Amino acid sequence: MRINNVNALWAWRSLQNTQRLLSATMETLITGSRIPRASFDVAGLAISQRLRALTRGYETALNNIYNGIGMLRTAEGGLGSITEALQRMRELAVQASNGTLTEAERAALQQEFEQLRQGIAETVRNTNYNTVNVLAGEVQNVQIQTGPAEGETLNVTIPNMGPEALGLNELNISTAEGAQNAISRLDEILENVSQVRSNVGSWMNRLEHAARNVGNAYVNTMSSLSTLADADMARQILELTRLQIIRQSNLAMLGQANISNQSVLRLFMG
């Protein structure tokens, strides 16, 4: 369409600009992003990409932390069972050290003592997390990433808690002398197990604290990313309505200019 009227030319230019803004607004509404393409906001896009990379780092760190907590909780459960067994073994040793017991009574105590030892071995065999036998010495200097940055790590080592490693295989309470020796040795073993449990508890506390910190940072980063990159849908819908009204007005002006030009032409033609 050829346009000779100045007002119509202005309307045409306004219509082109309105069409461009309408297209951008529609793209924003469809994608839900304030910056669907780099041309919308070059600096904003670069910042949003960095924030997205940071959020992925937080997500990975949280996954690592929760896996670490799961492993340590599994270990804590096994250590609790071992502690109960050791305490019962000590009770049996104290009972067997009594000189008034008969040989048959000590033999019965020794049999239960041996069953408890085998129970500890079974506990160690069955305490697994993600195919890792956490109480059999397989957790040696395991590094858990506790944040998105380099150096944010926690090293975990859980010693072998099997009967042989603990020194249980050499204990025997079938005699009063053996029972006496077992008491002092079991006290040492219980102290060692208690130290391991204390370490596990301390690591769990650190990981839970790290999870809270990383979780808070993740939420804050996601909020910043949303503010920067996510479209305000209500505002965009209002903008779309406004632009559609302007577009209709521009089209009406162009139509009126075309009618006016035709009227003048008819006057000249008589």
C-alpha positions in Angstrom: 0.0 0.0 0.0 1.4 3.4 -1.0 1.1 6.1 1.7 1.2 9.8 0.9 -0.5 11.2 4.0 1.9 12.2 6.8 -0.5 11.0 9.5 -0.8 7.7 7.7 3.0 7.4 7.5 3.3 8.0 11.2 0.6 5.3 11.8 2.4 2.9 9.5 5.7 3.3 11.5 3.9 3.0 14.8 2.2 -0.2 13.5 5.6 -1.7 12.6 7.0 -0.9 16.0 3.8 -2.3 17.7 4.1 -5.5 15.6 7.7 -5.9 16.8 6.7 -5.4 20.4 3.7 -7.8 20.0 6.0 -10.5 18.6 8.4 -10.1 21.6 5.6 -10.1 24.1 4.1 -13.3 22.6 7.5 -15.0 22.6 7.9 -14.0 26.3 4.5 -15.4 27.1 5.1 -18.7 25.2 8.5 -19.3 26.8 7.8 -17.9 30.2 11.2 -16.3 30.1 11.9 -12.6 30.2 15.0 -13.2 28.2 14.1 -15.9 25.6 16.9 -14.7 23.3 20.2 -12.8 23.8 18.9 -9.9 21.9 16.3 -9.2 24.6 18.9 -8.5 27.3 22.6 -9.4 26.6 23.9 -8.6 30.1 20.8 -10.1 31.8 21.3 -13.3 29.8 24.9 -13.6 30.8 24.0 -13.1 34.5 21.2 -15.6 34.3 23.4 -18.3 32.8 25.9 -17.9 35.6 23.1 -18.1 38.2 21.8 -21.3 36.4 25.2 -22.8 36.6 25.4 -22.0 40.3 22.0 -23.5 41.0 23.0 -26.7 39.3 26.1 -26.8 41.5 23.9 -26.4 44.6 21.6 -29.2 43.4 24.6 -31.5 42.9 26.1 -30.6 46.2 22.8 -31.3 48.0 22.5 -34.7 46.3 26.1 -35.5 47.5 25.4 -34.3 51.0 22.2 -36.4 51.3 24.0 -39.4 50.0 26.7 -38.9 52.6 24.1 -38.5 55.3 22.4 -41.7 54.2 25.7 -43.6 54.3 26.5 -42.3 57.8 23.0 -43.1 59.1 23.4 -46.6 57.8 26.8 -46.9 59.6 25.3 -45.5 62.8 22.5 -48.1 62.7 25.1 -50.9 62.4 27.3 -49.4 65.1 24.4 -49.2 67.4 23.7 -52.9 67.0 27.4 -53.7 67.5 27.5 -51.7 70.7 24.5 -53.6 72.1 26.1 -56.9 71.3 29.4 -55.8 72.9 27.6 -54.7 76.1 25.9 -58.0 76.3 29.2 -59.8 75.8 30.7 -57.8 78.6 27.8 -58.8 80.9 28.5 -62.4 80.0 32.2 -62.0 80.8 31.4 -60.5 84.2 29.0 -63.4 84.9 31.6 -66.0 83.7 34.3 -64.5 85.9 32.4 -65.7 89.0 34.3 -68.5 90.6 31.2 -70.3 91.8 30.0 -71.2 88.3 30.3 -74.7 87.1 32.1 -75.7 83.9 28.8 -76.4 82.2 27.4 -73.0 83.1 30.5 -71.3 81.7 30.2 -73.4 78.5 26.7 -72.1 78.1 27.9 -68.5 78.6 30.7 -69.1 76.1 28.1 -70.4 73.5 26.0 -67.2 73.8 29.3 -65.2 73.7 30.2 -66.8 70.4 26.7 -66.3 69.0 27.0 -62.6 69.7 30.4 -62.4 68.1 28.9 -64.1 65.0 26.1 -61.6 65.1 28.5 -58.7 65.0 30.2 -60.3 61.9 26.7 -60.6 60.3 25.9 -57.0 61.1 29.1 -55.9 59.4 28.3 -58.0 56.3 24.8 -56.6 56.0 25.5 -52.9 56.7 25.6 -51.7 53.1 24.9 -48.4 51.4 24.8 -48.2 47.6 26.8 -51.5 47.4 29.4 -50.2 49.8 30.0 -52.2 53.0 30.3 -49.3 55.3 31.6 -51.2 58.4 34.0 -53.5 56.6 36.8 -50.9 56.1 35.6 -49.9 52.6 35.0 -46.3 53.6 38.5 -45.0 53.6 39.1 -41.2 53.2 35.8 -40.9 51.2 35.4 -37.3 50.0 32.0 -35.8 50.2 31.4 -32.5 48.2 29.5 -30.2 50.5 29.2 -27.2 48.2 29.5 -25.9 44.6 33.0 -24.5 45.1 36.4 -26.1 45.1 37.6 -27.2 48.5 34.1 -27.5 50.0 34.6 -31.2 51.0 34.4 -33.5 54.0 36.6 -36.5 54.3 35.1 -39.6 56.0 36.9 -42.8 57.2 35.1 -45.6 59.0 37.4 -48.4 60.2 36.7 -52.1 59.8 34.4 -53.1 62.7 34.4 -56.8 62.1 35.2 -59.2 65.0 38.7 -59.9 63.9 39.6 -56.2 63.4 38.1 -55.4 66.8 40.0 -58.2 68.5 37.0 -60.2 69.5 38.2 -63.5 68.0 40.9 -63.9 70.7 38.4 -63.6 73.6 37.2 -66.6 75.5 35.1 -66.7 78.7 35.0 -70.5 79.2 37.4 -70.0 82.1 37.4 -67.5 85.0 40.8 -66.1 83.9 39.7 -65.8 80.3 36.5 -64.0 81.4 38.5 -61.5 83.5 40.8 -60.7 80.6 37.7 -60.4 78.3 36.2 -57.7 80.6 39.1 -55.3 80.3 39.5 -56.0 76.6 35.8 -55.4 75.9 36.0 -52.1 77.8 38.7 -51.0 75.3 36.7 -52.3 72.3 33.6 -50.5 73.5 35.6 -47.3 73.9 36.9 -47.7 70.3 33.5 -48.3 68.9 32.1 -45.3 70.9 34.8 -43.1 69.3 33.8 -44.3 65.8 30.2 -43.6 66.6 31.1 -40.1 67.9 33.0 -39.4 64.6 30.0 -40.6 62.6 27.7 -38.4 64.6 30.0 -35.4 64.2 30.2 -35.9 60.4 26.4 -36.2 60.2 26.0 -32.9 62.1 28.4 -31.2 59.7 26.6 -32.6 56.7 23.2 -31.6 58.0 24.5 -28.1 58.7 26.0 -27.9 55.2 22.6 -29.1 53.7 20.8 -26.3 55.4 23.4 -23.7 54.2 23.4 -25.0 50.6 19.6 -25.3 50.7 19.2 -21.7 51.7 21.8 -20.5 49.1 19.9 -22.6 46.5 16.6 -21.0 47.3 18.1 -17.5 47.3 19.8 -18.1 44.0 16.7 -19.5 42.4 14.8 -16.4 43.7 17.3 -14.1 42.1 17.3 -16.1 38.9 13.5 -16.0 38.8 13.4 -12.2 39.4 16.0 -11.7 36.6 14.9 -14.2 34.0 11.3 -15.3 34.6 8.5 -13.3 32.9 5.9 -11.5 34.9 2.9 -13.2 33.2 0.2 -10.9 34.5 2.2 -7.8 33.4 3.0 -9.4 30.0 -0.7 -10.2 29.4 -1.6 -6.5 30.2 1.2 -5.4 27.8 -0.2 -7.7 25.1 -3.7 -6.2 25.5 -2.3 -2.7 25.4 -0.3 -3.4 22.2 -3.3 -5.1 20.5 -5.3 -1.9 21.2 -2.6 0.3 19.7 -2.4 -2.0 16.7 -6.1 -1.8 16.1 -5.8 2.0 16.4 -2.9 2.1 13.9 -4.9 0.0 11.4 -7.9 2.2 11.8 -5.8 5.3 11.1 -4.3 3.7 8.0 -7.7 2.7 6.8 -9.0 6.2 7.3 -6.1 7.7 5.5 -6.7 5.4 2.6 -10.4 6.4 2.5 -9.5 10.1 2.5 -7.1 9.7 -0.4 -9.8 7.9 -2.5 -12.3 10.7 -1.7 -9.9 13.4 -3.0 -9.2 11.3 -6.1 -13.0 11.1 -6.8 -13.3 14.9 -6.5 -10.6 15.5 -9.1 -12.2 13.0 -11.5 -15.6 14.9 -11.2 
